[in-house]
Amino acid sequence: MATPEGEPFAEAAGEAVQTAVMSVRLIMAIADAVRRHQQRQKKGAEEELPPVEKAKGDAKQELKDLLPADVSAALMAGADWPQFAQQLMALKHAGVDLEQLLPRLGEIAVSVRDQVAANEVRVAQEGAGEWERMLRETLPAGPVREAILSSPTWPDIAATMAKLDESGVDVRRILVSAHDEGLGVDQAVAQVLAAGEAPRTSRDALLSYGPLTDGLDIPKDLDLNNREKALRQLAITGDNARYVRMLKEALPDHAREADLAVTAKQWPLVAARMAKMESEKKPVAEHLAGLATDTSWMQGPSPQIGSRLVQATNHVLRHAPGEAPPAARPRVSTAAARSQSATVGPTKGQAAKGAAPAEAGVAAHRQTGPAVKQGKAR
């Protein structure tokens, strides 16, 4: 039987967990204040918050596995959960990468929870009128401090700081962490406002998550149906012909199969990996030599041989020369599939090629998901 949503909170109820939740709410309130300030500065008005019920459902999915279970349960059981959910999803819509933000909030929450539970060194209580002074002493002048002090919610933020202090939490340390997160929010929102609405994740990008994109920076709007555009998106221009030639030279007895591989839809991803390896001074040709040693990619239906060779090429490129194990079934990167970041730029190696225009919506893919059938993503 499924556990009712409120039960984990009831079991974990206590000063330590509630105080940890309070610290998360404080940082979220500051991040939201920075978002609002940035939008007012750039657009003259704040964007409307997403609908409550949709925000609650979306935020619950975002929190899953990214915050400690007791902290996330306490958040969802709180009276201000709808407001928190709206703030969280508004940050995502503004361009903030929640898969980067939430784990850091989790670390802060755990630190606060353990600090209260252990009843460590307590900070001397100051009067409510002293919080602005503490803020100015702790945070450097800049967009974050300005956003906090000019926010309509500043009184609520100050009250939360006072409650944290009374619970034995080092508020100055929390403020320093909040400042760092606030700078990230400020930059993320600014980039999205400057570049326009972030592109939606394309079908090609979703279906490519896994070994083919592991470690690469892939545009969210990747279009593999358009070869020229895909190469441009991946910062591959004049070098593609050389990468094609390198594959053919590695397989002198399989010219037909090599032709099928380089004309396959996913070939640009292999070319991008070669470019990245060259930028890292890795011997691409030595890696490719493994294709002639292990020709298991020849086995299977003829119509799919080009696709199999693409997968095999990617496989040998991702392992030391001569040390590639038998090719495993492709994996889907669930962490990358959930990523909605619109702020990550091309890798230094690919950027060094210098030909690709700046693209909003690039996310680094990581292979972390369970094995599933190729071509499917969550």
C-alpha positions as CSV (number, residue, x, y, z in Angstrom):
1,M,0.0,0.0,0.0
2,A,1.3,3.5,-0.9
3,T,2.3,5.7,2.1
4,P,0.2,8.8,2.4
5,E,2.1,11.9,1.5
6,G,1.9,13.3,5.0
7,E,3.1,10.2,6.9
8,P,6.8,10.7,6.3
9,F,6.6,14.2,7.7
10,A,4.7,12.9,10.8
11,E,7.4,10.3,11.4
12,A,10.2,12.8,10.8
13,A,8.6,15.7,12.6
14,G,11.0,17.4,15.0
15,E,12.9,20.6,15.4
16,A,15.9,19.4,13.3
17,V,13.9,18.6,10.2
18,Q,11.6,21.6,10.5
19,T,14.6,23.9,10.9
20,A,16.3,22.3,7.9
21,V,13.1,22.9,5.9
22,M,13.2,26.5,7.1
23,S,16.7,27.0,5.7
24,V,15.5,25.6,2.3
25,R,12.6,28.0,2.3
26,L,14.9,30.9,3.1
27,I,17.2,30.2,0.2
28,M,14.3,29.6,-2.1
29,A,12.7,33.0,-1.0
30,I,16.0,34.7,-1.8
31,A,16.4,33.0,-5.1
32,D,12.8,33.9,-6.0
33,A,13.6,37.5,-5.0
34,V,16.6,37.6,-7.3
35,R,14.5,36.1,-10.2
36,R,11.8,38.7,-9.7
37,H,14.3,41.6,-9.5
38,Q,16.1,40.4,-12.7
39,Q,12.8,40.2,-14.6
40,R,11.7,43.7,-13.4
41,Q,15.1,45.1,-14.4
42,K,15.1,43.6,-17.9
43,K,11.4,43.4,-18.8
44,G,9.8,46.0,-16.6
45,A,7.5,43.4,-14.9
46,E,7.7,40.0,-13.2
47,E,6.5,36.9,-15.0
48,E,3.3,35.3,-13.6
49,L,3.8,32.3,-11.4
50,P,2.6,29.0,-12.8
51,P,-0.8,27.6,-11.8
52,V,-0.7,26.1,-8.3
53,E,-1.9,22.6,-9.0
54,K,0.4,22.1,-12.0
55,A,3.3,23.6,-10.0
56,K,2.7,21.2,-7.1
57,G,2.7,18.2,-9.4
58,D,5.8,19.3,-11.4
59,A,7.7,20.4,-8.2
60,K,7.0,17.0,-6.5
61,Q,8.7,15.2,-9.5
62,E,11.6,17.6,-9.4
63,L,12.2,17.0,-5.7
64,K,12.2,13.3,-6.1
65,D,15.7,11.9,-5.3
66,L,17.2,15.4,-5.2
67,L,16.4,16.3,-1.6
68,P,16.6,14.1,1.5
69,A,13.3,12.2,1.9
70,D,12.5,13.7,5.3
71,V,13.1,17.3,4.1
72,S,11.1,16.9,0.9
73,A,8.2,15.2,2.8
74,A,8.2,18.1,5.3
75,L,8.2,20.6,2.5
76,M,5.2,19.0,0.8
77,A,3.3,18.7,4.0
78,G,3.8,22.4,4.9
79,A,1.1,25.0,4.6
80,D,3.3,27.0,2.2
81,W,4.0,24.1,-0.1
82,P,1.9,25.6,-2.9
83,Q,3.9,28.8,-2.8
84,F,7.2,27.0,-2.6
85,A,6.2,24.8,-5.6
86,Q,5.3,27.9,-7.6
87,Q,8.6,29.6,-6.8
88,L,10.6,26.4,-7.7
89,M,8.9,26.0,-11.1
90,A,9.1,29.7,-11.8
91,L,12.9,29.4,-11.4
92,K,13.0,26.5,-13.8
93,H,10.9,28.4,-16.3
94,A,13.3,31.3,-15.9
95,G,16.2,29.1,-16.9
96,V,17.6,27.8,-13.6
97,D,18.9,24.2,-13.7
98,L,17.1,22.5,-10.8
99,E,19.3,19.5,-11.1
100,Q,22.2,21.7,-10.1
101,L,20.3,23.8,-7.6
102,L,18.3,21.2,-5.6
103,P,21.2,18.9,-4.6
104,R,23.1,22.0,-3.2
105,L,19.9,22.9,-1.3
106,G,19.9,19.3,0.0
107,E,23.4,19.6,1.3
108,I,22.6,22.8,3.1
109,A,19.5,21.2,4.6
110,V,21.4,18.2,5.8
111,S,24.0,20.4,7.4
112,V,21.4,22.5,9.2
113,R,19.4,19.4,10.3
114,D,22.5,17.8,11.8
115,Q,23.6,21.0,13.4
116,V,20.3,21.4,15.2
117,A,20.1,17.7,16.1
118,A,23.6,17.8,17.7
119,N,22.9,21.2,19.4
120,E,26.2,22.6,18.2
121,V,27.5,26.0,18.8
122,R,24.7,28.5,19.0
123,V,24.8,32.0,17.6
124,A,23.9,34.8,20.0
125,Q,20.4,36.1,19.3
126,E,20.2,39.6,17.9
127,G,17.2,41.9,17.8
128,A,15.0,41.9,14.7
129,G,16.2,45.3,13.7
130,E,19.8,44.0,13.4
131,W,19.1,41.6,10.4
132,E,19.7,44.2,7.8
133,R,23.0,45.1,9.4
134,M,24.0,41.4,9.4
135,L,23.0,41.1,5.8
136,R,25.1,44.1,4.8
137,E,28.1,42.8,6.8
138,T,27.8,39.3,5.4
139,L,27.0,39.8,1.7
140,P,29.0,42.0,-0.7
141,A,27.2,44.8,-2.5
142,G,25.7,43.6,-5.7
143,P,22.6,42.2,-7.3
144,V,21.8,39.6,-4.7
145,R,21.9,42.0,-1.7
146,E,20.0,44.6,-3.6
147,A,17.3,42.1,-4.6
148,I,16.9,40.9,-1.0
149,L,16.6,44.4,0.5
150,S,14.3,45.7,-2.2
151,S,12.0,42.7,-2.2
152,P,8.5,43.1,-0.9
153,T,9.1,39.8,1.0
154,W,12.1,41.2,2.9
155,P,10.2,41.3,6.2
156,D,9.3,37.6,5.8
157,I,13.0,36.8,4.9
158,A,14.2,38.6,8.0
159,A,11.7,36.8,10.2
160,T,12.8,33.5,8.9
161,M,16.5,34.4,9.6
162,A,15.5,35.2,13.2
163,K,13.8,31.8,13.6
164,L,16.8,30.0,12.2
165,D,19.0,31.9,14.6
166,E,16.8,30.9,17.5
167,S,17.1,27.3,16.5
168,G,20.9,27.4,16.8
169,V,21.7,27.8,13.1
170,D,24.7,29.8,11.8
171,V,22.6,32.3,9.7
172,R,25.7,34.0,8.3
173,R,26.8,30.7,6.8
174,I,23.4,30.2,5.3
175,L,23.5,33.7,3.8
176,V,26.8,33.1,2.2
177,S,25.4,29.9,0.5
178,A,22.3,31.8,-0.5
179,H,24.4,34.6,-2.0
180,D,26.2,32.0,-4.2
181,E,23.0,30.5,-5.3
182,G,21.5,33.9,-5.9
183,L,24.4,34.8,-8.2
184,G,23.6,31.7,-10.2
185,V,20.0,32.6,-10.4
186,D,20.8,36.1,-11.5
187,Q,23.0,34.9,-14.3
188,A,20.6,32.2,-15.4
189,V,17.6,34.5,-15.6
190,A,19.7,37.2,-17.3
191,Q,20.8,34.7,-20.0
192,V,17.3,33.5,-20.7
193,L,15.9,37.1,-20.9
194,A,18.7,38.0,-23.3
195,A,18.4,35.0,-25.5
196,G,14.6,34.7,-25.5
197,E,12.5,31.6,-24.5
198,A,14.7,28.5,-24.0
199,P,14.0,25.9,-26.7
200,R,12.1,22.8,-25.8
201,T,14.0,19.5,-25.7
202,S,13.8,18.0,-29.2
203,R,12.9,14.4,-30.0
204,D,16.4,13.9,-31.4
205,A,18.0,15.2,-28.2
206,L,15.8,12.9,-26.0
207,L,16.3,9.8,-28.1
208,S,20.1,10.4,-28.1
209,Y,20.6,10.4,-24.4
210,G,23.0,7.6,-23.4
211,P,26.4,6.4,-24.6
212,L,26.3,8.4,-27.8
213,T,26.1,11.7,-25.8
214,D,27.8,10.7,-22.6
215,G,30.2,13.6,-21.7
216,L,29.2,15.7,-24.7
217,D,27.4,19.1,-24.7
218,I,24.2,18.5,-26.7
219,P,21.8,21.3,-27.7
220,K,18.3,20.8,-26.4
221,D,17.0,21.5,-29.9
222,L,19.3,19.1,-31.7
223,D,18.1,18.4,-35.2
224,L,19.7,15.2,-36.6
225,N,17.3,15.2,-39.6
226,N,19.2,18.2,-41.0
227,R,22.9,17.1,-41.3
228,E,24.3,20.5,-42.0
229,K,22.4,22.1,-39.1
230,A,23.3,19.2,-36.7
231,L,27.0,19.6,-37.4
232,R,26.7,23.3,-36.9
233,Q,24.9,22.8,-33.6
234,L,27.7,20.5,-32.4
235,A,30.4,22.9,-33.5
236,I,31.6,20.6,-36.3
237,T,32.1,22.3,-39.6
238,G,35.1,21.8,-41.9
239,D,36.5,18.9,-39.8
240,N,33.7,16.5,-40.6
241,A,35.2,15.4,-43.8
242,R,38.4,14.5,-42.0
243,Y,36.6,12.5,-39.4
244,V,34.8,10.6,-42.2
245,R,38.2,9.9,-43.8
246,M,39.6,8.7,-40.4
247,L,36.8,6.1,-40.1
248,K,37.3,4.8,-43.6
249,E,41.1,4.6,-43.1
250,A,40.5,2.5,-40.0
251,L,38.3,0.1,-42.0
252,P,40.0,-0.4,-45.4
253,D,38.3,-3.7,-46.0
254,H,34.8,-2.4,-45.1
255,A,34.4,0.7,-47.2
256,R,30.7,0.0,-47.8
257,E,29.9,-0.3,-44.1
258,A,31.9,2.8,-43.3
259,D,29.8,4.7,-45.9
260,L,26.6,3.5,-44.2
261,A,27.9,4.7,-40.9
262,V,28.9,8.2,-41.9
263,T,25.5,8.7,-43.6
264,A,23.6,7.4,-40.6
265,K,21.4,9.9,-38.8
266,Q,23.5,9.8,-35.6
267,W,26.9,10.2,-37.2
268,P,27.2,13.9,-36.1
269,L,27.3,12.7,-32.5
270,V,30.3,10.5,-33.3
271,A,32.0,13.4,-35.1
272,A,31.4,15.6,-32.0
273,R,33.1,13.0,-29.8
274,M,36.1,12.9,-32.2
275,A,36.4,16.7,-32.0
276,K,36.2,16.6,-28.2
277,M,38.9,13.9,-28.0
278,E,41.2,15.9,-30.3
279,S,40.8,18.9,-28.1
280,E,41.9,16.7,-25.2
281,K,44.9,15.5,-27.2
282,K,43.6,11.9,-27.4
283,P,44.7,9.6,-30.2
284,V,41.5,9.2,-32.2
285,A,43.0,7.0,-34.9
286,E,44.4,4.5,-32.3
287,H,40.9,4.2,-30.8
288,L,39.3,3.6,-34.2
289,A,41.8,0.8,-34.9
290,G,39.7,-1.3,-32.5
291,L,36.9,-1.6,-35.0
292,A,39.0,-3.8,-37.3
293,T,40.0,-6.0,-34.3
294,D,36.4,-6.6,-33.0
295,T,34.0,-6.9,-35.9
296,S,31.0,-8.0,-33.9
297,W,29.2,-5.0,-35.3
298,M,29.0,-7.0,-38.5
299,Q,26.6,-9.4,-36.9
300,G,22.9,-8.7,-37.3
301,P,20.4,-7.6,-39.9
302,S,22.0,-5.9,-42.9
303,P,19.7,-2.8,-42.9
304,Q,21.0,-1.8,-39.5
305,I,24.7,-2.3,-40.1
306,G,25.4,1.4,-40.4
307,S,23.7,2.1,-37.1
308,R,25.6,-0.7,-35.4
309,L,28.9,0.6,-36.7
310,V,28.0,4.1,-35.4
311,Q,27.4,2.5,-31.9
312,A,30.6,0.4,-32.2
313,T,32.7,3.5,-33.2
314,N,31.4,5.4,-30.3
315,H,32.2,2.4,-28.1
316,V,35.8,2.2,-29.0
317,L,36.2,6.0,-28.8
318,R,35.0,5.9,-25.2
319,H,37.6,3.4,-24.1
320,A,41.4,3.2,-24.1
321,P,42.9,1.9,-27.3
322,G,42.7,-1.9,-27.4
323,E,40.8,-2.0,-24.0
324,A,37.2,-1.6,-25.1
325,P,35.2,-4.4,-23.5
326,P,32.4,-6.2,-25.5
327,A,29.9,-3.7,-26.5
328,A,27.0,-3.5,-24.0
329,R,23.4,-2.6,-24.6
330,P,22.9,1.2,-24.8
331,R,21.9,3.0,-21.6
332,V,19.7,6.0,-21.3
333,S,20.9,8.9,-19.1
334,T,18.0,9.7,-16.9
335,A,19.8,12.5,-15.2
336,A,20.3,14.2,-18.6
337,A,16.8,13.4,-19.7
338,R,15.4,15.3,-16.8
339,S,17.7,18.2,-17.4
340,Q,16.0,21.4,-18.5
341,S,19.1,23.7,-18.2
342,A,19.1,26.5,-20.8
343,T,22.4,28.0,-19.5
344,V,25.2,25.6,-20.2
345,G,27.5,26.5,-23.1
346,P,29.6,24.3,-25.4
347,T,32.6,22.5,-24.0
348,K,35.9,24.2,-24.2
349,G,37.1,21.6,-26.7
350,Q,34.2,22.1,-29.0
351,A,34.2,25.8,-28.6
352,A,37.8,25.8,-29.6
353,K,36.7,24.8,-33.1
354,G,35.2,28.2,-33.2
355,A,32.5,27.7,-35.9
356,A,29.3,27.2,-34.0
357,P,27.1,30.2,-33.1
358,A,26.1,30.6,-29.5
359,E,23.2,28.3,-28.7
360,A,20.9,28.6,-25.7
361,G,19.8,25.4,-24.2
362,V,22.8,23.1,-24.0
363,A,23.0,20.4,-21.4
364,A,26.0,18.1,-20.6
365,H,24.8,14.5,-20.8
366,R,25.8,11.9,-18.2
367,Q,25.2,8.2,-18.5
368,T,23.6,7.2,-15.2
369,G,20.3,5.5,-16.1
370,P,19.3,1.8,-16.1
371,A,19.6,-0.3,-19.2
372,V,16.6,0.1,-21.5
373,K,15.9,-0.6,-25.2
374,Q,17.8,1.7,-27.5
375,G,15.8,4.7,-28.8
376,K,13.7,5.2,-25.7
377,A,14.0,7.8,-23.0
378,R,12.1,8.8,-20.0
